[in-house]
Amino acid sequence: MGLLFGLGSWAAQSAVVAMMYKGLIKAVRDVSLLTSAGRLSLLFLGVFMIGLGVSSLTGVGQVIRRLAAALT
């Protein structure tokens, strides 16, 4: 479930960023700066969200929750 949520969120946010680019390209003349920043941010977000999904599928999430509960 978490993996599907991560993939869906990544796809939806990619669409929002693509729509925002249309407006930002008109305002900012350096398109390469926007492109590299957008790709990097989507990469980090996608890896994070997919990592959350994989951790929930493999049971790592339960281990992390137990460890956090033990430390508090």
C-alpha positions as CSV (number, residue, x, y, z in Angstrom):
1,M,0.0,0.0,0.0
2,G,2.8,2.4,0.9
3,L,4.6,1.7,-2.3
4,L,1.5,2.5,-4.4
5,F,1.0,5.7,-2.4
6,G,4.6,6.7,-3.0
7,L,4.4,6.0,-6.7
8,G,1.1,7.8,-7.0
9,S,2.4,10.8,-5.1
10,W,5.5,11.0,-7.1
11,A,3.5,11.0,-10.4
12,A,1.1,13.6,-9.2
13,Q,3.8,15.9,-7.9
14,S,5.7,15.5,-11.2
15,A,2.6,16.7,-13.0
16,V,2.3,19.7,-10.7
17,V,6.0,20.6,-11.2
18,A,5.6,20.3,-15.0
19,M,2.7,22.7,-14.9
20,M,4.6,25.1,-12.7
21,Y,7.5,25.1,-15.1
22,K,5.4,26.6,-17.8
23,G,4.9,29.7,-15.7
24,L,8.4,29.8,-14.2
25,I,10.1,29.6,-17.6
26,K,8.3,32.8,-18.7
27,A,9.5,34.5,-15.5
28,V,13.1,33.1,-15.3
29,R,15.3,33.2,-18.4
30,D,17.8,30.5,-17.2
31,V,15.8,27.3,-18.0
32,S,18.8,25.0,-17.2
33,L,18.8,26.1,-13.6
34,L,15.1,25.3,-13.2
35,T,15.4,21.9,-15.0
36,S,18.3,20.7,-12.8
37,A,16.7,21.9,-9.6
38,G,13.4,20.2,-10.5
39,R,14.9,16.9,-11.5
40,L,17.0,16.8,-8.3
41,S,14.1,17.6,-6.0
42,L,11.8,15.0,-7.7
43,L,14.6,12.4,-7.5
44,F,15.0,12.9,-3.7
45,L,11.2,12.9,-3.2
46,G,10.7,9.8,-5.3
47,V,13.5,7.9,-3.6
48,F,12.1,8.9,-0.2
49,M,8.5,7.9,-1.0
50,I,9.4,4.7,-2.7
51,G,11.7,3.9,0.3
52,L,8.8,4.4,2.7
53,G,6.7,2.0,0.6
54,V,9.4,-0.7,0.4
55,S,10.1,-0.4,4.2
56,S,6.4,-0.9,4.9
57,L,6.3,-3.9,2.6
58,T,9.4,-5.6,4.1
59,G,8.6,-5.1,7.8
60,V,11.5,-2.7,8.3
61,G,9.0,-0.1,9.3
62,Q,7.9,-2.2,12.3
63,V,11.5,-2.6,13.4
64,I,12.1,1.2,13.2
65,R,8.9,1.9,15.2
66,R,9.9,-0.6,17.9
67,L,13.4,0.9,18.0
68,A,11.9,4.4,18.3
69,A,9.5,3.2,21.1
70,A,12.4,1.7,22.9
71,L,14.5,4.8,22.8
72,T,11.7,7.1,24.1
